[in-house]
Amino acid sequence: MKPTLSFTEAISTCFNKYADFNGRARRSEFWWFYLLGSIPGWINYTIQLSAPSIAISIIFVYYRQNIFV
């Protein structure tokens, strides 16, 4: 059984062997690379969910301040 790789070792190995289709990746190498690819998706999803509510909150604050003008 091969030893597990750290995050930086796994990512550097993936980028160095991205076009090498011989053999298999280690389990830790696969999951660290999967995590690296998933993080931007999670951030994008969070921004898409929170942006409309932030915009509506700003509009409500603006109208509430100018209601008696």
N, C-alpha and C positions, 0 to 999 in steps of 0.2 A: 504494500500500500504506500502511495506517495504521500509525503508530508503536505500539509495545507499551506497555502500561500497567504501572505499578508495582502492588504488592499493594494498597496503600491506595486508589489511584485506581480500580482495578478493582472492589474491593468496594463503594466508595461509589457508583460508577456502577451496579452491579447493584441495590443497594438503592433508588437513585433512580428506576430504570427498570423496576422489577419488574412493573408492570402495563402497560407500553408494549410492544405486540406488533407494532409496525412496525419494519422493518429487522432487522438481525442484530447479534449481539454480536461483538466482536473475539475472536480466538483467545486472547489473553492474559487477557482479561476472563473468558472461559468457564473456562479452566483454573485461574485463581486462585480463582474462586468454587467450582469443583469441589473444590479442595484445602481450602478453608474448610469445606465441608460434609462432607468425608471425615475430617477430624481427629477430631471427636467419635466417629465410628464406630470408628476405630482404637483410641482410648482405651478405649471400652466393651468392645471385643473383647479387648483386653489384660487388662483387669480381670477379665473373665469367665473367662479362661484361667488367670490366676494366683491368683484368690481361693480355689479349693478346695485348691490345694497349700499356700498359706499357712496355711489353717485346719488342715489335717492336720499340718503342721509344728508349729504351736502345741500341738495335742493331744499329739503325741509328746513334746515337751519337757515338758509338764505331767506326763504319766505317767512319764516317765523320772525326774523329780525326786521324785516321790512313790512310787516303787516299793518303797522300804524302810521306809516309814512304817507 
